Amino acid sequence: QVQLVQSGGGLVQPGGSLRLSCAASGIEYVVDSMNWYRQSPGTGRVLVASISRSGNARYADSVKGRFTISKDASDSMVYLQMNSLRPDDTAVYYCNIEAFDTWESEYEYWGQGTQVTVSS
């Protein structure tokens, strides 16, 4: 049973920082990427940060220079360091993992989400 357990959300003032964590277990396939999405009321899930198998990171324009995605060597943990937080960053944040088997069939796993609220 694959599990992605998220932690680290909460309430923070504008300009503050928060670190999200996602612990993965039970994944038996090769991890292709580890990702963070967010969803606000009235919107779909939007990709905000991604890190590839090789460690290359990409970010949405809205978070460039403020957020940093990282992972451990075993691909069992993925983190999102969020600095200079703005009210518009308020959302439910979801971790996501994409993996492939030996026949290159794609598998996708999701965490259950964690609330981040940026407010005075």
Secondary structure as GFF3:
##gff-version 3
##sequence-region A 1 120
A	DSSP	beta_strand	3	7	.	.	.	ID=ss1
A	DSSP	beta_strand	10	12	.	.	.	ID=ss2
A	DSSP	beta_strand	18	25	.	.	.	ID=ss3
A	DSSP	beta_strand	30	39	.	.	.	ID=ss4
A	DSSP	beta_strand	46	52	.	.	.	ID=ss5
A	DSSP	beta_strand	57	59	.	.	.	ID=ss6
A	DSSP	beta_strand	67	71	.	.	.	ID=ss7
A	DSSP	beta_strand	77	82	.	.	.	ID=ss8
A	DSSP	three_ten_helix	87	89	.	.	.	ID=ss9
A	DSSP	beta_strand	91	100	.	.	.	ID=ss10
A	DSSP	beta_strand	106	110	.	.	.	ID=ss11
A	DSSP	beta_strand	114	118	.	.	.	ID=ss12
###
